Amino acid sequence: MFLQLLILALSVLVYFLWKTFKHWEYEGIAYDNPSIPFGCLKPLVKKERSFGMAIYDVYNKSKEPFLGIYLMLRPAILLRDATLCRDVLTKDFQNFHDRGVYVDEKNDPFSGNLFSSEGQSWKSLRTKLTPSFTSGKLKAMYPTIMETANKLKNSLIEQIPQGKSEVIDIKSLMDSYAIDIIASVIFGIEIDSFKNPKNEFKIAAYHSTNPDFLSNFRSAVLFLYPQMETLFRFFRIPNKTAEFMKKVVKDTVEFREKNNFVRKDLMQMLIQLRNSGQINSDDNNWKFQTVAENLKSMSMEKLSGQGFLFFVAGFETTSATASYCLYELTQNPELKDEVVKEIHEVLNKYNGELTYEGIQEMKLLDRCIMETNRKYPGLLILNRICTENYKVPGNDYTIKKGTPIIISLIGLHRDPEYFPNPMKFDPSRYEQNNYNSTAYMPFGEGPRNCIAFRMGKVSAKTALVTVLSNFNVELIEKKELEVDIHGVSIMPKGGVNIKFSRKR
């Protein structure tokens, strides 16, 4: 009897696998030949590639505008055509308005952040949070960014003796810079990661970008099968970074409300939103009204979820952009000299002071940032779920409701069809908008693009200006930056080492 049951079970399993991995053949579209049962993610399982880089490999193997892939046992569609990608994110957004990741606002309000939330809930939250990142709000918060930039400058001065040079891992230094900005601008907490690199914020950031096996496994499972989070929660498998964030937000909010404390930062605006249902559009009004708990428009858990999202997204974006841009400038000394010249011209215009207005005038530096974000996108992929059947333009195929959609950002950005000689760092691509703007989307596009990308850009530019106006930077060896293929984003292997010396 046991043998018969075993044969039956194996037969059912074989049939299930056979039927699952015939899906795209039955659909009649081009597809990536899967490795059963891993689909296109076998390199991920074998620890040879990260999720995003495994998708990048599939992108490079095909020339089709879109093709079927298998994310383990889950059929999905990989978009390769830049116009189709942009249509999905913008013009036809109504058919792809959700990401299809885990969210359960009723039982887990923390999950209801701007990245994960869906439908009307997302739309309402996005509308309410948009005033947080206006030019006026960023300008008001800029002195806080400058305070952190001064700490960056002082840290470098302490490490570099006058008249000598030192090799420094700029990625580690920019990690400290980004963490201090996040802690201050978002949470209103002053820390000094340059002097205390083992503080709780930096440890939490490290865990979010360098997850252990269990965290990696949990993230991969939730991306493929969002409903599995219920199981993780049932067995009380903790997310240490999330728990830390909940405590930080709770302590900060309670202190401010108890002491009627006002500070020009993102947390102040989130408290406004929680207490009154909206963020004040007046860039000069940062006060909030204290109301009874039952009248608040957002729970403490959901508020913490927004803080957690900005923490994770803002940290690596700022640090990586500044680090990789500086590395590329050392690889291109003539370009670096042009950037330094522009910086000094603008600083002289503002009497040597680095201002929010001055940062906006550094157009060559802008183009360098753009090229950095092309070559080293902060996200390797974008994902959506098809929320309504969608007929592919110029094709007879209709994408079915519920189908996961994947866009390889690194694939688009390093595709020679869209960006000739893609591995060359060439900011001149963006002169007079002479570049493929359809394929360029480092922060996503459309209604669900990154809401805080301007803040990340200002923070990265401020760090670069601080370094380049006060220090000489030189390459150690002319070569492509070595990256760790296992990272969630593009992570450098062995740091980003640059030779520094003080300017006379």
The 8 nearest C-alpha neighbors of each residue, nearest first, counted from 0:
[[1, 3, 2, 4, 5, 6, 7, 8],
 [2, 0, 4, 3, 5, 6, 7, 8],
 [3, 1, 5, 4, 0, 6, 7, 8],
 [2, 4, 0, 6, 5, 1, 7, 8],
 [5, 3, 7, 1, 2, 6, 8, 0],
 [4, 6, 2, 8, 7, 3, 9, 1],
 [7, 5, 9, 3, 4, 8, 10, 2],
 [6, 8, 4, 10, 5, 9, 3, 11],
 [9, 7, 5, 11, 10, 6, 4, 12],
 [10, 8, 12, 6, 11, 7, 13, 5],
 [9, 11, 7, 13, 12, 8, 6, 14],
 [10, 12, 14, 8, 9, 13, 15, 7],
 [13, 11, 9, 15, 10, 14, 16, 8],
 [14, 12, 10, 16, 15, 11, 17, 9],
 [15, 13, 17, 11, 12, 16, 18, 10],
 [14, 16, 12, 18, 13, 17, 19, 11],
 [17, 15, 19, 13, 18, 14, 20, 12],
 [16, 18, 14, 20, 15, 19, 13, 21],
 [17, 19, 21, 15, 16, 20, 14, 22],
 [20, 18, 16, 21, 17, 22, 15, 72],
 [19, 21, 22, 17, 18, 16, 33, 23],
 [20, 22, 18, 24, 19, 23, 25, 17],
 [23, 21, 25, 20, 24, 19, 26, 18],
 [24, 22, 26, 25, 21, 67, 28, 27],
 [23, 25, 27, 21, 26, 22, 28, 30],
 [24, 26, 23, 22, 27, 21, 28, 18],
 [27, 25, 23, 24, 28, 22, 396, 21],
 [26, 28, 24, 25, 23, 29, 396, 22],
 [29, 27, 26, 23, 30, 66, 24, 67],
 [30, 28, 66, 67, 27, 31, 63, 23],
 [31, 29, 67, 66, 68, 32, 28, 23],
 [30, 32, 68, 33, 67, 66, 57, 29],
 [31, 33, 30, 34, 38, 39, 68, 69],
 [34, 32, 38, 39, 35, 31, 69, 37],
 [33, 35, 38, 37, 36, 39, 41, 32],
 [36, 34, 37, 38, 33, 20, 16, 71],
 [35, 37, 38, 34, 71, 72, 16, 33],
 [38, 36, 71, 35, 41, 40, 34, 39],
 [37, 39, 33, 69, 71, 34, 40, 70],
 [38, 40, 33, 41, 69, 37, 70, 34],
 [41, 39, 43, 37, 42, 38, 53, 70],
 [40, 42, 44, 37, 43, 39, 45, 38],
 [43, 41, 47, 45, 48, 40, 44, 46],
 [44, 42, 46, 48, 40, 41, 45, 49],
 [43, 45, 41, 46, 42, 40, 47, 37],
 [44, 46, 42, 43, 47, 41, 48, 40],
 [47, 45, 43, 44, 48, 42, 485, 49],
 [46, 48, 42, 45, 43, 49, 485, 484],
 [49, 47, 43, 42, 484, 485, 46, 53],
 [48, 50, 485, 52, 43, 51, 484, 53],
 [51, 49, 53, 52, 43, 54, 48, 40],
 [50, 52, 54, 379, 53, 49, 380, 55],
 [51, 53, 55, 49, 54, 50, 48, 56],
 [54, 52, 56, 50, 55, 51, 48, 49],
 [53, 55, 57, 51, 52, 56, 58, 50],
 [56, 54, 52, 58, 53, 57, 410, 407],
 [57, 55, 53, 59, 54, 58, 52, 60],
 [56, 58, 54, 60, 55, 59, 53, 61],
 [59, 57, 55, 56, 60, 61, 410, 54],
 [58, 60, 56, 57, 61, 55, 410, 62],
 [61, 59, 57, 58, 56, 62, 31, 55],
 [62, 60, 59, 63, 58, 57, 31, 66],
 [61, 63, 64, 60, 59, 79, 58, 65],
 [62, 64, 65, 61, 66, 79, 29, 80],
 [65, 63, 80, 79, 78, 62, 66, 83],
 [66, 64, 78, 63, 79, 77, 80, 76],
 [67, 65, 30, 29, 77, 76, 63, 68],
 [66, 68, 30, 76, 23, 75, 29, 31],
 [69, 67, 75, 31, 76, 30, 74, 66],
 [68, 70, 38, 74, 73, 71, 39, 75],
 [71, 69, 73, 38, 72, 74, 39, 40],
 [70, 72, 37, 38, 69, 73, 36, 40],
 [73, 71, 70, 69, 74, 36, 19, 38],
 [72, 74, 70, 69, 71, 75, 223, 19],
 [75, 73, 69, 68, 70, 72, 67, 76],
 [76, 74, 403, 68, 69, 402, 67, 404],
 [77, 75, 67, 404, 66, 68, 405, 78],
 [76, 78, 405, 66, 65, 406, 404, 67],
 [77, 79, 65, 406, 80, 84, 405, 64],
 [80, 78, 64, 65, 81, 77, 63, 58],
 [79, 81, 64, 83, 82, 78, 84, 65],
 [82, 80, 438, 84, 83, 437, 85, 79],
 [83, 81, 85, 84, 80, 86, 437, 438],
 [82, 84, 86, 80, 85, 81, 87, 78],
 [85, 83, 81, 87, 82, 86, 80, 78],
 [84, 86, 88, 82, 87, 83, 89, 81],
 [87, 85, 90, 83, 89, 88, 91, 84],
 [86, 88, 91, 84, 85, 92, 89, 83],
 [89, 87, 85, 92, 445, 86, 444, 84],
 [88, 90, 445, 92, 86, 91, 87, 85],
 [91, 89, 86, 92, 87, 88, 85, 445],
 [92, 90, 87, 93, 86, 89, 94, 88],
 [91, 93, 89, 95, 88, 94, 96, 87],
 [92, 94, 91, 96, 95, 386, 387, 90],
 [95, 93, 387, 386, 92, 91, 385, 96],
 [96, 94, 385, 92, 386, 93, 384, 97],
 [95, 97, 92, 93, 94, 386, 118, 98],
 [98, 96, 117, 99, 384, 95, 383, 118],
 [99, 97, 383, 384, 100, 382, 115, 96],
 [98, 100, 384, 97, 383, 101, 403, 225],
 [101, 99, 98, 225, 222, 115, 102, 221],
 [102, 100, 225, 221, 226, 115, 99, 103],
 [101, 103, 110, 115, 111, 104, 116, 100],
 [104, 102, 107, 105, 106, 110, 108, 111],
 [103, 105, 108, 107, 111, 106, 102, 110],
 [104, 106, 103, 107, 108, 111, 102, 110],
 [107, 105, 104, 103, 108, 109, 110, 102],
 [106, 108, 104, 103, 109, 110, 105, 111],
 [109, 107, 104, 301, 110, 111, 300, 105],
 [110, 108, 304, 301, 300, 107, 111, 303],
 [109, 111, 102, 108, 112, 107, 304, 103],
 [112, 110, 116, 104, 108, 109, 102, 301],
 [111, 113, 305, 304, 114, 115, 110, 116],
 [112, 114, 116, 115, 121, 305, 125, 124],
 [115, 113, 112, 116, 308, 98, 111, 447],
 [116, 114, 112, 113, 102, 100, 111, 117],
 [117, 115, 121, 111, 113, 112, 114, 102],
 [116, 118, 121, 97, 120, 119, 115, 96],
 [117, 119, 120, 121, 122, 97, 96, 116],
 [118, 120, 122, 121, 123, 117, 124, 116],
 [119, 121, 123, 118, 122, 117, 124, 116],
 [122, 120, 117, 116, 124, 119, 118, 123],
 [123, 121, 119, 125, 124, 120, 126, 118],
 [122, 124, 126, 120, 121, 125, 119, 127],
 [123, 125, 127, 121, 126, 122, 128, 120],
 [126, 124, 122, 128, 127, 123, 121, 129],
 [125, 127, 123, 124, 129, 128, 122, 130],
 [126, 128, 124, 125, 129, 277, 123, 278],
 [129, 127, 125, 131, 126, 130, 124, 278],
 [128, 130, 131, 126, 127, 125, 132, 450],
 [131, 129, 132, 128, 133, 280, 278, 127],
 [132, 130, 129, 128, 133, 136, 268, 265],
 [131, 133, 130, 136, 137, 129, 451, 134],
 [132, 134, 136, 135, 130, 131, 137, 129],
 [135, 133, 137, 136, 138, 132, 139, 453],
 [136, 134, 138, 133, 137, 282, 139, 132],
 [135, 137, 139, 133, 138, 134, 282, 132],
 [138, 136, 140, 134, 139, 135, 141, 132],
 [137, 139, 141, 135, 140, 136, 134, 355],
 [140, 138, 136, 137, 141, 135, 263, 142],
 [139, 141, 137, 138, 143, 142, 263, 264],
 [140, 142, 144, 138, 143, 139, 137, 145],
 [143, 141, 145, 144, 140, 146, 139, 138],
 [142, 144, 146, 141, 145, 140, 184, 147],
 [143, 145, 141, 147, 142, 146, 180, 148],
 [146, 144, 148, 142, 147, 143, 149, 141],
 [147, 145, 143, 149, 148, 144, 142, 150],
 [146, 148, 150, 144, 145, 149, 180, 151],
 [149, 147, 145, 151, 150, 146, 462, 152],
 [148, 150, 152, 146, 151, 147, 153, 145],
 [149, 151, 147, 153, 148, 152, 154, 146],
 [152, 150, 148, 154, 149, 153, 147, 176],
 [151, 153, 149, 155, 150, 154, 148, 156],
 [154, 152, 156, 150, 155, 151, 149, 157],
 [153, 155, 151, 157, 152, 156, 150, 158],
 [154, 156, 158, 152, 157, 153, 159, 151],
 [157, 155, 153, 159, 158, 154, 152, 160],
 [156, 158, 154, 155, 159, 153, 160, 152],
 [157, 159, 155, 156, 154, 160, 165, 167],
 [158, 160, 156, 157, 165, 155, 164, 500],
 [161, 159, 163, 162, 158, 164, 157, 156],
 [160, 162, 163, 501, 159, 500, 164, 156],
 [161, 163, 160, 164, 501, 500, 503, 159],
 [164, 162, 160, 161, 500, 159, 165, 501],
 [163, 165, 500, 499, 159, 498, 166, 162],
 [164, 166, 499, 498, 159, 167, 500, 163],
 [167, 165, 498, 497, 499, 496, 168, 164],
 [168, 166, 496, 497, 169, 165, 498, 499],
 [169, 167, 496, 495, 170, 171, 494, 497],
 [168, 170, 172, 171, 495, 167, 173, 322],
 [171, 169, 173, 322, 172, 495, 168, 494],
 [170, 172, 174, 169, 173, 168, 175, 494],
 [171, 173, 169, 175, 174, 170, 176, 168],
 [174, 172, 176, 318, 170, 175, 171, 169],
 [173, 175, 171, 177, 318, 172, 176, 170],
 [176, 174, 192, 178, 173, 172, 177, 193],
 [175, 177, 173, 179, 174, 178, 180, 151],
 [178, 176, 180, 174, 314, 179, 175, 318],
 [179, 177, 181, 175, 180, 176, 182, 314],
 [178, 180, 182, 176, 177, 181, 183, 190],
 [181, 179, 177, 183, 178, 182, 184, 144],
 [180, 182, 178, 185, 184, 179, 183, 177],
 [183, 181, 179, 186, 188, 180, 185, 178],
 [182, 184, 187, 188, 180, 189, 181, 186],
 [185, 183, 264, 181, 180, 187, 186, 182],
 [184, 186, 265, 181, 266, 183, 264, 182],
 [187, 185, 182, 266, 188, 183, 184, 265],
 [188, 186, 183, 184, 185, 182, 264, 189],
 [187, 189, 183, 182, 186, 190, 184, 185],
 [190, 188, 183, 187, 182, 191, 179, 186],
 [191, 189, 179, 192, 188, 182, 183, 198],
 [192, 190, 193, 194, 195, 179, 189, 196],
 [191, 193, 196, 195, 175, 194, 190, 179],
 [192, 194, 191, 195, 196, 175, 154, 172],
 [195, 193, 192, 191, 196, 154, 197, 190],
 [194, 196, 192, 197, 193, 191, 198, 190],
 [197, 195, 192, 198, 193, 194, 201, 175],
 [198, 196, 195, 202, 201, 199, 192, 200],
 [197, 199, 201, 200, 196, 195, 202, 192],
 [198, 200, 202, 201, 203, 197, 243, 204],
 [201, 199, 203, 202, 198, 204, 178, 182],
 [200, 202, 204, 203, 199, 198, 205, 178],
 [201, 203, 205, 199, 204, 200, 206, 197],
 [204, 202, 200, 206, 240, 201, 205, 199],
 [205, 203, 201, 207, 202, 206, 200, 208],
 [204, 206, 202, 208, 203, 207, 209, 201],
 [205, 207, 210, 209, 203, 204, 208, 202],
 [206, 208, 204, 205, 210, 209, 203, 311],
 [209, 207, 205, 206, 210, 204, 487, 486],
 [210, 208, 206, 205, 207, 211, 486, 487],
 [211, 209, 206, 214, 215, 207, 208, 212],
 [210, 212, 214, 213, 215, 209, 206, 216],
 [211, 213, 215, 214, 216, 210, 217, 209],
 [214, 212, 216, 215, 211, 217, 210, 218],
 [215, 213, 217, 211, 216, 210, 212, 218],
 [216, 214, 212, 218, 217, 213, 210, 211],
 [215, 217, 213, 219, 214, 218, 212, 220],
 [216, 218, 214, 220, 215, 219, 213, 221],
 [219, 217, 215, 221, 216, 220, 214, 222],
 [220, 218, 222, 216, 221, 217, 215, 223],
 [219, 221, 217, 223, 222, 218, 224, 216],
 [222, 220, 225, 224, 218, 223, 219, 217],
 [221, 223, 219, 220, 224, 225, 100, 218],
 [222, 224, 220, 221, 225, 219, 70, 73],
 [223, 225, 221, 226, 220, 222, 227, 100],
 [226, 224, 221, 101, 227, 100, 222, 228],
 [225, 227, 228, 224, 229, 101, 221, 230],
 [226, 228, 229, 230, 225, 224, 221, 231],
 [229, 227, 231, 230, 226, 232, 225, 221],
 [228, 230, 232, 227, 231, 233, 226, 225],
 [229, 231, 233, 228, 227, 232, 234, 226],
 [232, 230, 228, 234, 236, 233, 229, 235],
 [231, 233, 235, 229, 230, 234, 228, 236],
 [232, 234, 230, 235, 231, 229, 236, 228],
 [233, 235, 231, 232, 236, 230, 229, 237],
 [236, 234, 232, 233, 237, 231, 230, 238],
 [235, 237, 231, 234, 232, 238, 233, 230],
 [238, 236, 239, 235, 242, 232, 231, 241],
 [237, 239, 241, 240, 242, 236, 214, 243],
 [240, 238, 242, 241, 237, 243, 203, 206],
 [241, 239, 243, 203, 242, 238, 244, 207],
 [240, 242, 244, 238, 243, 239, 245, 307],
 [241, 243, 239, 245, 244, 240, 238, 246],
 [244, 242, 240, 246, 241, 245, 239, 247],
 [243, 245, 241, 247, 242, 246, 307, 248],
 [246, 244, 242, 303, 248, 243, 247, 249],
 [245, 247, 249, 243, 244, 248, 250, 242],
 [248, 246, 244, 250, 245, 249, 251, 243],
 [247, 249, 251, 245, 246, 250, 303, 252],
 [248, 250, 246, 252, 251, 247, 245, 253],
 [249, 251, 253, 247, 248, 252, 246, 254],
 [252, 250, 248, 254, 249, 253, 247, 255],
 [253, 251, 255, 249, 254, 250, 248, 256],
 [252, 254, 256, 250, 255, 251, 257, 249],
 [255, 253, 257, 251, 252, 256, 258, 250],
 [256, 254, 260, 258, 252, 259, 257, 253],
 [255, 257, 259, 253, 258, 254, 252, 289],
 [256, 258, 254, 255, 259, 253, 260, 252],
 [257, 259, 260, 255, 256, 254, 253, 261],
 [260, 258, 256, 255, 257, 261, 254, 287],
 [259, 261, 255, 258, 256, 262, 254, 257],
 [262, 260, 286, 259, 285, 267, 263, 255],
 [263, 261, 264, 267, 260, 187, 285, 286],
 [264, 262, 140, 285, 267, 139, 261, 265],
 [265, 263, 184, 267, 266, 185, 262, 140],
 [264, 266, 185, 268, 267, 184, 269, 186],
 [267, 265, 269, 186, 268, 185, 264, 270],
 [268, 266, 270, 265, 269, 264, 271, 262],
 [267, 269, 271, 265, 270, 266, 278, 272],
 [268, 270, 272, 266, 271, 267, 273, 265],
 [269, 271, 273, 267, 272, 268, 274, 266],
 [272, 270, 268, 287, 274, 269, 273, 278],
 [273, 271, 277, 276, 269, 278, 270, 275],
 [272, 274, 297, 270, 296, 271, 295, 276],
 [273, 275, 295, 271, 272, 276, 270, 290],
 [274, 276, 272, 277, 271, 273, 296, 295],
 [277, 275, 272, 296, 273, 274, 278, 271],
 [276, 278, 272, 275, 127, 279, 271, 273],
 [279, 277, 272, 271, 268, 280, 130, 127],
 [278, 280, 281, 277, 284, 271, 285, 282],
 [279, 281, 282, 130, 278, 284, 131, 277],
 [282, 280, 283, 284, 279, 285, 135, 278],
 [281, 283, 135, 136, 284, 280, 279, 285],
 [284, 282, 281, 285, 139, 136, 135, 280],
 [283, 285, 281, 282, 286, 279, 280, 287],
 [286, 284, 283, 263, 287, 261, 267, 268],
 [287, 285, 284, 261, 288, 271, 267, 262],
 [288, 286, 271, 289, 285, 270, 274, 267],
 [287, 289, 290, 274, 286, 275, 271, 256],
 [288, 290, 287, 274, 256, 291, 259, 275],
 [291, 289, 274, 288, 294, 292, 295, 275],
 [290, 292, 294, 293, 295, 289, 274, 288],
 [291, 293, 294, 295, 290, 274, 298, 296],
 [292, 294, 291, 295, 290, 296, 298, 297],
 [295, 293, 292, 291, 290, 296, 274, 275],
 [294, 296, 274, 292, 273, 297, 293, 290],
 [297, 295, 273, 276, 274, 294, 275, 298],
 [298, 296, 273, 295, 301, 302, 299, 274],
 [297, 299, 301, 300, 302, 296, 295, 108],
 [298, 300, 302, 301, 303, 297, 249, 248],
 [301, 299, 109, 303, 298, 302, 108, 304],
 [300, 302, 109, 108, 304, 303, 298, 299],
 [301, 303, 299, 304, 305, 300, 298, 297],
 [304, 302, 306, 300, 301, 245, 305, 248],
 [303, 305, 109, 301, 307, 112, 302, 306],
 [306, 304, 112, 308, 302, 307, 303, 309],
 [305, 307, 303, 309, 304, 308, 310, 302],
 [306, 308, 310, 304, 305, 309, 244, 303],
 [307, 309, 305, 311, 310, 306, 312, 304],
 [310, 308, 312, 306, 313, 307, 311, 305],
 [309, 311, 307, 308, 313, 312, 314, 306],
 [312, 310, 308, 309, 313, 314, 307, 207],
 [313, 311, 309, 310, 314, 308, 316, 315],
 [314, 312, 316, 310, 309, 311, 315, 317],
 [313, 315, 177, 316, 311, 317, 312, 310],
 [314, 316, 318, 317, 319, 313, 312, 311],
 [317, 315, 313, 319, 314, 318, 377, 320],
 [318, 316, 459, 455, 320, 315, 319, 314],
 [317, 319, 173, 315, 174, 321, 177, 316],
 [318, 320, 322, 316, 321, 317, 315, 323],
 [321, 319, 317, 323, 322, 318, 324, 316],
 [320, 322, 459, 324, 318, 319, 323, 325],
 [323, 321, 319, 325, 170, 324, 320, 169],
 [322, 324, 326, 325, 320, 321, 319, 327],
 [325, 323, 327, 321, 326, 322, 371, 320],
 [324, 326, 328, 322, 323, 327, 321, 329],
 [327, 325, 323, 329, 324, 328, 322, 330],
 [326, 328, 330, 324, 329, 325, 323, 331],
 [327, 329, 331, 335, 325, 330, 326, 324],
 [330, 328, 474, 326, 473, 331, 327, 332],
 [329, 331, 327, 328, 477, 474, 332, 326],
 [330, 332, 328, 329, 334, 333, 335, 327],
 [333, 331, 335, 334, 329, 330, 336, 328],
 [334, 332, 336, 335, 331, 337, 328, 338],
 [333, 335, 337, 336, 332, 331, 338, 328],
 [334, 336, 332, 328, 338, 333, 337, 339],
 [335, 337, 339, 333, 334, 338, 340, 332],
 [338, 336, 340, 334, 335, 339, 341, 333],
 [337, 339, 335, 341, 340, 336, 364, 342],
 [340, 338, 342, 336, 341, 337, 335, 467],
 [341, 339, 337, 343, 338, 342, 336, 344],
 [342, 340, 344, 338, 339, 343, 337, 345],
 [343, 341, 339, 345, 340, 344, 346, 338],
 [342, 344, 346, 340, 345, 341, 347, 339],
 [345, 343, 341, 347, 342, 346, 340, 348],
 [344, 346, 348, 342, 347, 343, 357, 341],
 [347, 345, 351, 343, 349, 348, 344, 352],
 [348, 346, 350, 351, 344, 349, 345, 343],
 [347, 349, 345, 346, 350, 344, 351, 357],
 [348, 350, 346, 347, 352, 351, 345, 357],
 [351, 349, 347, 352, 348, 346, 353, 345],
 [350, 352, 346, 347, 349, 353, 348, 343],
 [353, 351, 349, 350, 346, 354, 347, 357],
 [352, 354, 346, 357, 351, 355, 358, 349],
 [355, 353, 357, 356, 352, 358, 349, 141],
 [354, 356, 358, 357, 138, 141, 359, 353],
 [357, 355, 359, 354, 358, 360, 138, 353],
 [356, 358, 354, 360, 359, 355, 345, 353],
 [357, 359, 355, 360, 356, 361, 354, 460],
 [358, 360, 356, 357, 361, 355, 362, 365],
 [361, 359, 357, 358, 362, 356, 345, 365],
 [362, 360, 364, 359, 358, 363, 365, 341],
 [361, 363, 365, 364, 360, 366, 359, 341],
 [364, 362, 366, 365, 361, 367, 338, 341],
 [363, 365, 367, 362, 366, 361, 338, 368],
 [366, 364, 362, 368, 363, 367, 369, 361],
 [365, 367, 369, 363, 426, 368, 364, 370],
 [366, 368, 364, 370, 426, 369, 365, 371],
 [367, 369, 371, 365, 366, 370, 372, 364],
 [370, 368, 366, 372, 367, 371, 365, 373],
 [369, 371, 373, 367, 372, 368, 426, 366],
 [372, 370, 368, 374, 373, 369, 324, 375],
 [373, 371, 376, 375, 369, 370, 374, 441],
 [374, 372, 370, 371, 412, 375, 376, 369],
 [373, 375, 371, 372, 376, 370, 412, 413],
 [374, 376, 372, 373, 371, 377, 489, 409],
 [377, 375, 372, 378, 441, 373, 374, 379],
 [376, 378, 316, 488, 375, 379, 441, 372],
 [379, 377, 376, 380, 488, 408, 381, 441],
 [378, 380, 51, 408, 409, 488, 407, 376],
 [381, 379, 407, 408, 406, 378, 51, 382],
 [382, 380, 406, 405, 407, 408, 383, 378],
 [381, 383, 405, 404, 98, 406, 380, 384],
 [384, 382, 98, 404, 97, 95, 403, 99],
 [383, 385, 403, 99, 98, 404, 95, 97],
 [384, 386, 95, 400, 401, 402, 387, 94],
 [385, 387, 94, 400, 95, 384, 401, 96],
 [388, 386, 400, 94, 385, 389, 399, 95],
 [389, 387, 400, 399, 398, 397, 390, 385],
 [390, 388, 398, 397, 391, 387, 94, 399],
 [389, 391, 397, 396, 398, 392, 388, 395],
 [390, 392, 394, 396, 397, 389, 393, 395],
 [393, 391, 394, 390, 83, 395, 396, 389],
 [394, 392, 391, 395, 390, 396, 83, 64],
 [395, 393, 391, 392, 396, 390, 397, 64],
 [394, 396, 397, 391, 390, 393, 392, 398],
 [395, 397, 394, 391, 390, 398, 28, 389],
 [398, 396, 390, 389, 391, 399, 388, 395],
 [399, 397, 389, 388, 390, 396, 400, 402],
 [400, 398, 388, 402, 397, 401, 389, 385],
 [399, 401, 388, 387, 385, 386, 402, 398],
 [400, 402, 385, 384, 386, 399, 403, 387],
 [401, 403, 385, 400, 384, 399, 75, 404],
 [404, 402, 384, 75, 383, 385, 76, 401],
 [405, 403, 383, 76, 382, 384, 75, 77],
 [404, 406, 382, 77, 381, 76, 78, 407],
 [407, 405, 381, 78, 380, 77, 408, 382],
 [408, 406, 380, 410, 409, 55, 379, 411],
 [409, 407, 380, 411, 410, 379, 412, 406],
 [408, 410, 412, 379, 407, 411, 413, 376],
 [411, 409, 407, 408, 413, 55, 412, 414],
 [412, 410, 408, 414, 409, 413, 438, 407],
 [413, 411, 409, 373, 410, 414, 408, 374],
 [414, 412, 421, 410, 411, 409, 415, 418],
 [413, 415, 411, 416, 417, 412, 410, 418],
 [416, 414, 419, 418, 417, 421, 420, 413],
 [417, 415, 414, 418, 419, 413, 411, 421],
 [416, 418, 415, 414, 435, 419, 438, 411],
 [417, 419, 415, 421, 416, 414, 420, 413],
 [420, 418, 415, 421, 416, 417, 414, 413],
 [419, 421, 423, 422, 415, 418, 413, 414],
 [422, 420, 413, 418, 419, 423, 415, 414],
 [423, 421, 420, 424, 413, 374, 479, 419],
 [424, 422, 421, 420, 425, 374, 419, 426],
 [425, 423, 422, 426, 370, 327, 374, 371],
 [424, 426, 427, 423, 428, 370, 367, 429],
 [427, 425, 366, 367, 428, 370, 429, 424],
 [426, 428, 429, 430, 425, 366, 433, 367],
 [429, 427, 426, 434, 430, 433, 425, 432],
 [428, 430, 432, 427, 433, 434, 426, 431],
 [429, 431, 427, 432, 433, 428, 426, 366],
 [430, 432, 433, 429, 434, 428, 427, 366],
 [433, 431, 429, 430, 434, 428, 436, 435],
 [432, 434, 429, 431, 430, 428, 435, 427],
 [435, 433, 428, 429, 432, 436, 418, 430],
 [434, 436, 437, 438, 417, 439, 418, 433],
 [435, 437, 439, 438, 434, 440, 432, 433],
 [436, 438, 435, 439, 81, 82, 85, 440],
 [439, 437, 81, 436, 435, 411, 440, 417],
 [440, 438, 436, 437, 441, 435, 412, 373],
 [439, 441, 443, 442, 444, 438, 408, 437],
 [442, 440, 376, 443, 372, 373, 439, 377],
 [443, 441, 449, 440, 448, 444, 452, 377],
 [442, 444, 448, 440, 441, 449, 445, 447],
 [445, 443, 448, 88, 440, 89, 442, 447],
 [444, 446, 89, 88, 447, 448, 443, 92],
 [445, 447, 448, 444, 89, 88, 92, 96],
 [448, 446, 445, 449, 444, 443, 450, 88],
 [447, 449, 443, 444, 445, 446, 442, 450],
 [450, 448, 442, 451, 452, 443, 447, 444],
 [449, 451, 452, 448, 129, 132, 447, 453],
 [452, 450, 454, 453, 449, 132, 455, 313],
 [451, 453, 455, 454, 449, 450, 456, 442],
 [454, 452, 456, 455, 451, 457, 132, 450],
 [453, 455, 457, 456, 451, 452, 458, 137],
 [456, 454, 452, 458, 317, 453, 457, 459],
 [455, 457, 453, 459, 454, 458, 460, 452],
 [458, 456, 460, 454, 459, 455, 461, 453],
 [457, 459, 455, 461, 456, 460, 454, 462],
 [458, 460, 321, 456, 462, 317, 461, 457],
 [461, 459, 463, 457, 462, 458, 456, 464],
 [460, 462, 458, 464, 459, 463, 457, 465],
 [461, 463, 465, 459, 460, 464, 148, 466],
 [464, 462, 460, 466, 465, 461, 467, 321],
 [463, 465, 461, 467, 466, 462, 468, 460],
 [466, 464, 462, 463, 468, 467, 461, 469],
 [465, 467, 463, 464, 469, 468, 470, 462],
 [466, 468, 464, 470, 469, 465, 463, 339],
 [469, 467, 465, 466, 464, 470, 339, 343],
 [470, 468, 466, 467, 502, 465, 501, 471],
 [471, 469, 501, 502, 467, 466, 500, 468],
 [470, 472, 500, 499, 502, 501, 467, 473],
 [473, 471, 499, 498, 470, 329, 497, 500],
 [474, 472, 498, 329, 497, 475, 499, 471],
 [473, 475, 329, 476, 497, 330, 498, 477],
 [474, 476, 497, 498, 473, 477, 496, 166],
 [475, 477, 474, 478, 330, 473, 497, 479],
 [478, 476, 330, 474, 475, 479, 329, 331],
 [479, 477, 476, 480, 330, 481, 475, 474],
 [480, 478, 481, 477, 422, 327, 330, 482],
 [479, 481, 482, 478, 491, 495, 326, 492],
 [482, 480, 492, 491, 479, 483, 493, 478],
 [483, 481, 491, 492, 490, 484, 480, 489],
 [482, 484, 492, 490, 485, 491, 486, 481],
 [483, 485, 48, 486, 49, 482, 52, 47],
 [486, 484, 49, 48, 483, 487, 46, 47],
 [487, 485, 488, 490, 484, 483, 49, 489],
 [486, 488, 49, 208, 485, 489, 51, 50],
 [487, 489, 486, 378, 490, 377, 379, 51],
 [490, 488, 486, 482, 375, 491, 487, 483],
 [489, 491, 483, 482, 486, 488, 492, 484],
 [492, 490, 482, 494, 483, 481, 493, 495],
 [491, 493, 482, 483, 481, 494, 490, 495],
 [492, 494, 491, 495, 481, 496, 482, 483],
 [493, 495, 491, 492, 168, 170, 496, 171],
 [496, 494, 168, 170, 169, 491, 497, 493],
 [495, 497, 168, 167, 494, 169, 166, 498],
 [496, 498, 166, 167, 474, 473, 475, 499],
 [499, 497, 166, 473, 165, 472, 474, 167],
 [500, 498, 472, 165, 164, 471, 166, 497],
 [499, 501, 164, 471, 470, 163, 159, 165],
 [502, 500, 470, 471, 503, 161, 469, 499],
 [503, 501, 470, 469, 471, 500, 468, 162],
 [502, 501, 162, 161, 470, 469, 500, 471]]
